[in-house]
Amino acid sequence: MVATRPAGGAADAGGTVRTPYARGDGTTAGTAFRGGRTGMTAANGRAAVPGDTMAAVVRQWRAVHPGIDTGPMEIIGRINRSAALLQQAEDAPLRRAGLTRPEFDVLGTLRRTGHELTPSEIARETFSSGAAVTKRLKQLTERGLVERRGDTRDRRVAHVRLTDAGRELVDGVLPQQLAYETTALSGIDLGRQRELASLLGELLGQLEGRLGVPRG
């Protein structure tokens, strides 16, 4: 999986960590995806993995505000940073295919459901606004990756499906993404991966129940 080179690698004043660059051979610079532990210790005394810059962010905030509970920051900050690192490299095959991630999400939704969808159904599946989906469908239609047909009973409704070219594109890009994700998680044994997936699923379910799904 080919990674890209985003700029920067430092944490800003708010504790948000900007993504460091990644090498073109698909591995991150430094030790971001290397397994094992080091002597580096987070503010709560737990060992931090190599490249865990959130530990430094937490230490800095605890120095400024010794009485605050940094527990939520240690969890949410690491989730946000991990997502940024993973997506930065995972988007490389999409860029080579001339796609944005939101466009690929539309194509992927049509592929995994296996049938036609209306724009409103695509918006719901991809956590997007109707206007955003309309724009993406226009671009994908112009490229010959999806096609639309009108509803025979209601002219206001359209049905969208993948073309052969769209299906071929999705099927070509998806294995590259999965290969990258497998490599990214290879430093964690399968048992802990399943445990992590379960914990993240629990967190996501609670957040979606309280906050609803994001729209973009």
N, C-alpha and C positions, 0 to 999 in steps of 0.2 A: 504494500500500500504506500503510495507516494505521499509524503508530507509536504507542507508548504512552509514558508518562512514569514510568519507574522512578526511585527515589530515589537521590541520591548520585552521585558521580563520582570519588571519591578512591580511592587504593590503601591497603589496610590494612597492618599491620606485617608480615604474612607475604608481601607481594608480590602478593596477590590484588587485582585491580582491580575495583571495583564499577561497574556499568553507569551511565553518565550518562543524563540524560533525553533523550527524543527529542521532536521537535515533532510536532504533529498532522497536518502536511502530508505526513508520510512521510519527512522528512529528519531526520537527527540534528542535535542542537544542535552548534554549532561546525563542525568540518570533518572529522568522522569518516569520511565517505564521499567526500570531495573528492579528486580525483586530484592527481598532481604531487608535487614535493618542496619542502622548505623548507630553511632553514639549520640547523634543529634537528638535533643529532647525537647518536646513541646512544653508549653507553659504549665500544663497540668501534670507534668512528670512522665507522660507516656512517650515512648520512643517514636520519632517521626521517620517516615520513609525518606530515602534520598530525594532531593528536589522538592520537598514539601515546604514551600515558601509560606504557607499559611501559619506555620509554627512561628516564624519571625513576626508576622503581622500580629498574632495573638500576644507574643511577648511585648511588642511595642505598645499595644493598647493597655495591657496590664500594668506597664510601667507608668503610663499616663493616668490611668484610672485603676488603682490597685483593688478597689472594692467591687468592680463589676464582674459579672458572671460571663465568661467568654465561651461557655459551652455551646450555645447556638451558633456562634461565629465559627467555631471549629468544625461543626458539621456542615452548615450551609455554605460557608466559604469554600470548603473542600469540594462539595458537590458542584458549586458554580465553576470552580477552577478546573476540575476534572472534565466537566462538560465542555468548557472552552477549548481545552487541549485536544480532546477527542474529536470534536467537530471540526477544528481547524485542519487536522490532517485528513479526516474522513471526507471532507468536502473536495479534496484534490481530484478524485476521479470525476466528480460532478463538473468541475471547472473544465477538465479536459473534454468532457462531452458537451460543453457549452450550456450547462444547466446551473441554475441557482438551486439552493436547497429547497426553498418553497415550491419551485417547479417540479423538482424530483418527488417531493411529498405528494403532489397531485398525481403524478404518474404512478408512484408506488401504491397509492390508495386504489387506483383503478385496477392495478395488477393484482393486488392481494385480495380484493373483494371478488374479482373475477366476473364482474358484470357492469352494465351501464349504471351511471349515477347522475343525478341532477346536480347542478352547481351548488345548491343549498346542502345537499348531502355531502359533497366534497368539502364544503366549508366546515361542516360539523366534524367530519373525520380528520381534517387537518388543523383544527383549532384556528381557523382563519375567518376573516370577515368576508361577506359576500362580494364586496367591491374588489378585494384583493384576489379572490378566486377568479372573478370575471377577467381581470387583467392577465392573470397567469394562463387562463384557458385561451385567451386571444393569442398570446405569444406561442403557446404550444400548438394551437391549431395552424398558425401560420408556418410552423416548422414541420407540419405533417405528422406530429406525434399523437395527437388526439383528433377526434372528429365529433361533431355535434349533429344531432337530428332533432327536429321539432316533435313535440307530442301530438299525436293525432287527435286528441280530444281537447287539449288546452294549448293554444299557441304561445302562451306565456311561459310554458315549461319546455326546457331543453334536456336532452339526455346526452351524456358524454361517454365515449368509450375510447380505448386505446386503438391506435392503428397498429399494423404489423411492425412498423418502424419503431413506434413507441414501446411496444412489448419487447422488441429485440434490445432496445437501449436499456430498459430497466433490467432485463435479465443479464446484460453484460456488466452493468455497474454494480449490481447488488453483491456478487461474489467478492469483488474488490473491497467493498465496505466490510463485509463479514470477516474477510481475512485480516483486515486491519484490527478489527475489534478483538479477534481471537489473540492476535499478537499483543495487543495492549493489555489484555487481562492475563497473559501467560504467567506473570509473576505471582499470581494468586491461585492456590489450589482449588480444585473444582468444588470441594465442600464449602470453602469460604465464599466462593463465587455464588453458590446457591443461597448461602446465608445472607450475603449482601443483597442479592436480588429480592429476597423475601423482605428484608428491612426496607429497601427502597420502595417496594410495592406497597408496604404498609404506610410509609410516609406519603407516597403519592396519592393513595386512596383517601387518606385523611385530608390532605390539602385540596384535592378536587372536591371533596364533600363540603369543605368550609368555604373555599374560594372560587369554586367553579373552574372550568377549563380556560386556558389562556386563548386569546384571539390576536392574530397578527395579520 
